[in-house]
Amino acid sequence: MDQRTDPRLAGAQLIIDGEHLIFRRFADPDDDILDGDVEEITTETMLLTRRGKSYVENGIFAYARLRDLPQLRELHNRHKHLDIPRLNAIDRTLNVLPADTSEEVWQTIDAMLSDMLSPTHPTRPLPTIWAITRRLRRLIATIDASVNFDPVARKKRSIPTATQASIYPININGQPLGELTLTTNNATMAGIRAHLTATARHHKLSLPDAIIKLLAGDITPAVQPVIYLYTPTTPGQTPHIPGFGPATADDLETLHRIYDASPPRTINLDAASEAHTDAYRPTDAMAAYIHARNPTCIYPDCHQPAHRCQLDHRIPHDQGGPTTPANLYPLCQHHHNTKTDKRAFYIPDPHTGDIIWLFPNGTWTTAATDSIIRHHTTPTNPRWAVSLAQERHERATVERFHAACHTLCDTYDETGDLEECLTGIRALEREYGLTFDFAPQPDTSWLPPEPDPHEPPYPDPLDTTADEPLANAM
């Protein structure tokens, strides 16, 4: 096929050419853009390209990786043949390398990738993402065995499972302890959380003590607590479980069973939408309405649940902003800091519910100079800005942490030494300040099966009468 006869080929090349024009400065080692604030740069690029946050972030960090790979960077600048998915696969795979990786190692990796991705013939397709990742992982394994995890086993550990419970021993800092985990759907877990919280409050206990005493039979459960569920009146809208998010199919099935056993009581939150208080903190009813109206942080493409966010006075309280739902919106800590530093401001559209964000570069700024809008879009000494370089380091830290943890899990699968695996994971968690999201399970395959209470007991080997029926049968 030829670009002159097939417009699809020409269009595909234009896409990569466009990506190169947009993101090439992130690959330039002489450009100080990595010192800039990652949130501002990402948002500005999103506005410029009209593409989503995931695409923009992948492009930024994929091209930034080319700073470590000068041969590959020069090759791509010359041919403009590498798309963002392939470059992103290279970046994510190389994130497991430590920050102090030697220049010699980088040169070895650069040479391998340049050779692998050099176009030799116009009709030869580029290696697949899988092929690139596999070759890179094989090379990394010869460099640092501590992050040579099994990708198939890692994928299996990441697959969500149905309802399950596990009780097993653990060892933390030499102290033998026991651990209990429960995995179930969000609706069931919301009900369990409400029951446990109410029981702990009723008996004036901490939540862990209440769980232990309740399971041990030392205390009785509290009166059935109220479980809130936000159900929009608009047909076809998915109910929202506070603290967990939109209800899934499994959640809805569980909720129907709850409704059958205990018919729900409907509370209309329209009154809370018009409520007002002179206090700084909103009332519980107002907070419930706000969380229902905006279930996540209102910053573009941020999905932090509202109950984990701060309720921001859009117009600050100390500047006359009222404590009312019309002036309160959920912002996660990071994006609340962005607004506090006056690197962004927002305006809600009362008719559509959209949030219009305004930025210091003048995008969508329409208010007069003396207005509250202009006041909040003037940047002043940012204290919470995060640079692209810092964000790259954070991403690499997370990737290396998980790679090392999964490598320990692979070793446990081979040796069966659970304590060594858990001790290693705990040490990595302390070192990196992160939490591993998979709990290795103890091997119980060696245990004999539990006897069936409906079957007769095992015969006594000293009881000679057990052989009599056999002898008579003969």
C-alpha positions in Angstrom: 0.0 0.0 0.0 1.1 3.5 -0.8 0.1 6.8 0.9 -0.5 8.2 -2.5 -3.2 5.6 -3.2 -4.5 4.9 0.3 -5.6 7.9 2.3 -5.7 5.8 5.4 -2.0 5.4 5.4 -1.5 9.2 4.9 -4.0 9.9 7.8 -2.2 7.4 10.1 1.1 9.1 9.4 -0.5 12.5 10.0 -1.6 11.3 13.4 1.9 10.4 14.5 3.3 13.6 12.9 0.8 15.5 14.9 1.7 13.7 18.1 5.4 14.5 17.5 4.6 18.2 17.0 2.6 18.3 20.2 4.9 16.3 22.5 8.4 16.6 21.1 9.5 19.3 23.5 9.1 16.9 26.4 11.8 14.8 24.7 14.2 17.7 24.3 16.9 17.5 27.1 17.6 21.2 26.7 14.0 22.2 27.3 13.2 22.9 31.0 9.5 22.1 30.6 9.8 19.2 33.1 10.3 21.7 35.8 6.9 23.1 35.1 3.7 22.3 37.1 2.3 19.0 35.8 -1.3 20.0 36.4 -1.0 23.2 34.4 0.9 21.6 31.5 -1.5 18.6 31.3 -4.6 20.8 31.4 -3.2 23.3 28.8 -2.3 20.4 26.5 -5.8 18.9 27.0 -7.4 22.2 26.0 -5.0 22.5 23.0 -5.6 19.0 21.7 -9.2 18.5 22.8 -8.1 15.1 24.0 -8.7 13.3 27.4 -6.3 13.4 30.3 -5.1 9.8 29.8 -4.0 10.4 26.3 -2.2 13.6 27.2 -0.4 12.2 30.2 0.6 9.1 28.2 2.0 11.4 25.5 3.9 13.6 27.9 5.6 10.9 29.9 6.2 8.7 26.8 8.1 11.5 25.1 9.8 12.5 28.3 11.3 9.0 28.4 13.2 9.7 25.2 15.4 12.1 27.2 17.0 8.9 28.6 17.3 7.3 25.1 19.1 9.7 22.7 19.6 7.1 19.9 15.9 6.3 19.9 15.0 10.0 20.2 17.1 10.8 17.1 15.6 7.9 15.2 12.1 8.9 16.0 12.8 12.6 15.1 14.1 11.5 11.8 11.4 9.0 10.8 8.4 10.0 13.1 7.2 6.4 13.1 6.6 5.7 16.8 3.1 6.2 18.1 2.2 7.0 21.7 1.1 3.5 22.7 4.5 2.0 21.8 6.4 4.8 23.4 4.2 4.6 26.5 4.9 0.8 26.7 8.6 1.6 26.7 8.2 4.2 29.4 6.1 2.0 31.7 8.4 -1.0 31.3 11.5 1.1 32.1 9.9 2.7 35.2 11.0 -0.3 37.2 14.7 0.7 36.9 16.1 2.5 39.9 16.9 6.2 39.8 20.6 5.6 40.0 20.7 3.4 36.9 24.1 3.8 35.3 24.7 5.5 32.0 26.1 2.2 30.6 22.8 0.4 31.3 20.9 3.2 29.6 23.2 3.0 26.5 22.6 -0.8 26.3 18.8 -0.3 26.5 18.9 2.5 24.0 21.0 0.5 21.5 18.6 -2.5 21.8 15.5 -0.4 21.2 17.0 1.6 18.4 18.0 -1.6 16.6 14.6 -3.2 17.2 12.6 -0.1 16.0 14.7 0.9 13.1 12.6 0.8 9.9 14.2 -1.5 7.4 11.6 -1.6 4.7 8.4 0.5 4.0 6.2 -2.5 4.2 7.7 -4.0 7.3 5.3 -3.5 10.3 6.6 -2.1 13.6 7.1 -4.6 16.4 3.9 -5.0 18.5 3.7 -3.5 22.0 3.8 -7.0 23.4 7.0 -7.8 21.5 8.7 -4.5 22.7 7.7 -5.1 26.3 8.8 -8.7 26.3 12.3 -7.8 24.8 12.7 -5.0 27.3 11.7 -7.2 30.3 14.2 -9.9 29.3 16.9 -7.3 29.1 15.9 -5.7 32.5 15.9 -9.2 34.1 19.7 -9.4 33.3 20.2 -6.0 34.9 18.1 -6.2 38.1 16.6 -9.6 39.1 14.7 -8.0 42.0 12.0 -6.6 39.6 11.9 -9.7 37.3 8.3 -10.6 38.0 6.0 -12.9 36.0 3.6 -10.8 34.1 1.1 -13.6 33.7 1.0 -14.2 37.5 0.8 -10.5 38.1 -2.3 -10.3 35.9 -4.0 -13.1 37.7 -3.4 -11.4 41.0 -5.0 -8.2 39.7 -8.2 -9.9 38.5 -11.1 -9.0 40.8 -12.7 -12.0 42.5 -16.2 -12.8 43.8 -17.1 -12.7 47.5 -14.4 -14.3 49.5 -13.0 -14.3 53.1 -9.6 -15.3 54.3 -8.1 -15.7 57.8 -4.4 -16.4 58.0 -1.3 -15.7 60.1 1.1 -12.8 59.3 4.3 -11.6 60.8 5.0 -7.9 61.3 8.4 -6.8 62.6 8.9 -10.3 64.2 5.5 -10.2 65.9 3.1 -13.1 64.9 -0.3 -11.8 64.2 -3.5 -12.9 62.4 -5.3 -11.1 59.6 -8.8 -11.3 58.2 -9.9 -10.0 54.8 -13.4 -9.9 53.2 -14.1 -9.1 49.6 -17.7 -8.6 48.4 -19.8 -6.2 46.3 -20.1 -2.6 47.2 -23.8 -2.7 48.3 -23.1 -5.5 50.8 -19.9 -3.8 52.1 -21.8 -0.5 52.5 -24.3 -2.3 54.7 -21.6 -4.0 56.7 -19.8 -0.7 57.2 -23.0 0.9 58.4 -23.7 -1.9 60.9 -20.1 -2.0 62.2 -19.9 1.8 62.6 -23.3 2.0 64.4 -22.3 -0.9 66.7 -19.0 0.7 67.6 -20.7 4.0 68.3 -23.4 2.3 70.4 -20.9 0.4 72.6 -18.4 3.3 72.7 -15.6 1.2 71.1 -13.1 1.7 68.4 -14.0 0.1 65.1 -11.4 -2.7 65.4 -12.5 -3.5 69.0 -16.1 -3.5 67.9 -15.4 -6.0 65.1 -13.4 -8.3 67.4 -16.0 -8.3 70.2 -18.9 -8.7 67.7 -17.4 -11.7 65.9 -16.4 -13.2 69.3 -20.0 -12.9 70.6 -19.0 -10.5 73.4 -21.4 -7.7 72.3 -24.7 -7.6 70.4 -25.2 -5.6 67.2 -26.7 -2.1 67.4 -30.2 -1.4 66.1 -30.3 -1.6 62.4 -28.6 1.5 61.0 -29.7 3.7 58.2 -28.0 3.0 54.9 -28.2 5.9 52.4 -28.5 5.3 48.7 -28.8 8.2 46.2 -31.4 7.3 43.5 -31.9 10.0 40.8 -35.6 10.6 39.9 -34.5 10.7 36.2 -35.4 7.3 34.6 -32.4 5.2 33.6 -29.9 6.8 36.0 -27.7 4.5 38.1 -28.1 4.7 41.9 -25.0 5.9 43.8 -23.7 4.2 46.9 -22.0 6.8 49.2 -18.4 6.0 49.6 -18.4 3.4 46.9 -19.7 4.9 43.7 -22.3 3.9 41.1 -24.1 0.6 41.8 -23.0 -2.4 39.6 -25.3 -5.2 38.5 -24.3 -7.3 41.6 -25.0 -4.2 43.8 -28.5 -3.8 42.4 -29.3 -7.5 43.0 -28.2 -7.1 46.6 -30.2 -3.9 47.0 -33.3 -5.5 45.7 -33.0 -8.2 48.4 -32.6 -5.5 51.0 -35.6 -3.7 49.7 -37.7 -6.9 50.0 -36.6 -7.5 53.6 -36.9 -3.8 54.6 -38.8 -1.4 52.4 -36.8 1.8 51.9 -37.8 5.2 53.1 -37.4 8.0 50.5 -36.0 11.3 51.6 -36.1 14.2 49.1 -33.0 16.3 49.2 -34.5 19.3 47.3 -34.9 21.1 50.6 -31.2 20.7 51.4 -30.3 22.3 48.1 -31.7 25.6 49.3 -30.4 25.3 52.9 -28.1 27.8 54.5 -26.1 27.9 57.7 -23.9 30.7 59.2 -21.4 28.1 60.3 -18.3 27.2 58.1 -19.2 23.5 58.0 -22.3 22.5 56.1 -25.0 20.4 57.8 -25.2 16.7 57.2 -28.2 17.1 54.9 -26.3 19.7 52.8 -23.3 17.5 52.6 -25.5 14.6 51.5 -27.0 16.8 48.8 -23.6 18.0 47.6 -22.2 14.5 47.4 -25.2 13.4 45.4 -25.0 16.3 43.1 -21.2 15.9 42.6 -20.1 12.4 43.5 -16.5 13.0 42.7 -13.9 15.8 42.7 -15.1 18.4 40.2 -11.7 18.9 38.6 -11.6 17.6 35.0 -10.9 13.9 34.9 -10.4 13.5 38.6 -12.4 10.6 40.0 -11.7 10.9 43.7 -14.9 10.1 45.6 -16.6 13.1 47.1 -16.7 11.7 50.6 -12.9 11.7 50.5 -12.8 15.3 49.2 -13.0 18.6 51.0 -16.1 20.7 50.5 -14.7 23.9 49.0 -16.3 27.3 49.4 -16.2 28.4 45.7 -16.2 32.0 47.0 -14.2 31.7 50.2 -16.1 31.9 53.5 -13.8 34.7 54.9 -14.6 36.8 51.8 -18.4 36.5 52.2 -19.0 33.2 50.5 -22.1 31.6 52.1 -22.2 28.1 53.4 -24.8 26.8 51.0 -24.8 24.0 48.4 -24.7 26.6 45.7 -21.3 27.7 46.9 -19.9 24.3 48.0 -18.2 21.8 45.7 -16.1 18.7 46.4 -12.4 19.1 45.6 -9.8 16.5 46.5 -6.8 17.7 48.5 -4.6 18.1 45.4 -7.0 20.1 43.4 -8.2 22.1 46.4 -4.5 23.1 46.7 -4.5 24.1 43.0 -7.5 26.4 43.6 -6.0 27.7 46.9 -2.8 28.6 45.1 -5.0 30.5 42.5 -3.7 28.4 39.7 -7.3 27.7 38.6 -10.9 28.7 39.4 -14.2 27.3 38.4 -17.8 28.5 37.6 -20.7 26.1 37.8 -23.4 26.3 35.1 -26.7 26.1 37.0 -28.6 24.9 33.9 -26.4 22.0 32.7 -24.4 21.2 35.9 -21.2 21.6 34.0 -18.2 23.2 35.8 -16.3 25.8 33.8 -12.6 26.0 34.8 -10.6 29.2 34.3 -6.8 29.3 34.1 -4.2 32.0 34.5 -3.3 31.8 30.8 -6.7 33.5 30.0 -8.6 30.5 28.8 -12.3 31.1 29.1 -11.8 34.2 31.3 -14.7 36.5 30.6 -15.2 38.5 33.9 -14.2 42.1 34.6 -10.8 42.8 36.1 -12.2 43.8 39.5 -14.4 40.7 39.8 -14.1 37.8 42.1 -13.3 35.6 39.0 -10.3 37.6 38.0 -9.1 37.8 41.6 -9.0 34.0 41.8 -7.3 33.5 38.5 -4.3 35.6 39.4 -1.4 33.2 40.3 0.4 34.1 43.5 3.4 32.2 44.8 2.2 28.6 44.2 3.1 26.4 47.2 1.7 23.1 46.0 2.8 22.9 42.4 4.2 19.5 41.2 6.7 19.5 38.3 6.6 17.0 35.5 10.0 15.7 36.7 8.6 15.0 40.1 5.6 13.2 38.6 7.9 11.1 36.4 9.8 10.1 39.5 6.6 9.2 41.4 5.4 7.1 38.6 8.7 5.2 38.3 8.7 4.7 42.1 5.2 3.1 42.0 6.1 0.9 39.1 9.3 -0.3 40.7 7.6 -1.0 44.0 4.9 -3.2 42.5 7.4 -5.0 40.3 9.5 -5.8 43.3 6.4 -7.0 45.3 5.2 -9.2 42.5 8.7 -10.7 42.2 8.5 -11.7 45.8 5.1 -13.3 45.2 6.6 -15.3 42.3 9.4 -16.5 44.7 6.7 -17.5 47.2 4.9 -19.5 44.5 8.1 -21.5 44.0 9.3 -21.9 47.6 6.1 -21.7 49.7 7.8 -19.5 52.3 4.9 -17.2 53.1 6.6 -15.5 56.1 9.6 -14.5 53.9 7.3 -13.2 51.2 5.2 -11.1 53.7 8.3 -9.8 55.5 9.8 -8.7 52.1 6.6 -7.0 51.1 6.3 -5.2 54.5 9.9 -4.0 54.1 9.2 -2.7 50.6 6.1 -0.9 51.9 8.1 0.8 54.6 10.9 1.7 52.1 8.6 3.1 49.5 5.8 4.4 51.7 3.2 2.5 49.5 0.8 -0.3 50.1 0.8 -3.5 48.0 -2.7 -4.2 46.8 -2.4 -8.0 46.8 -2.3 -10.3 49.8 -0.5 -13.6 49.2 -2.5 -16.5 50.5 -1.1 -19.4 52.6 -0.8 -22.7 50.9 -3.4 -25.1 52.4 -3.0 -27.8 49.8 -1.1 -30.0 52.2 -3.9 -30.0 54.8 -6.1 -33.2 54.9 -9.8 -32.6 54.1 -12.2 -32.0 56.9 -14.2 -35.2 57.9 -17.8 -35.3 56.7 -20.0 -35.2 59.9 -22.6 -37.3 58.0 -20.2 -40.1 57.3 -19.2 -42.8 59.9 -15.9 -42.1 61.7 -12.7 -43.4 60.4 -12.2 -47.1 61.4 -9.9 -47.8 64.3 -6.8 -49.5 63.0 -6.6 -51.6 66.2 -10.1 -52.8 65.8 -9.8 -56.3 64.2 -13.6 -56.6 63.8 -13.3 -54.1 61.0 -12.0 -56.9 58.7 -14.8 -59.3 59.5 -17.3 -58.2 56.9 -14.6 -58.5 54.2 -13.7 -62.0 55.4 -17.4 -63.0 55.4 -17.9 -61.6 51.9 -15.1 -63.8 50.7 
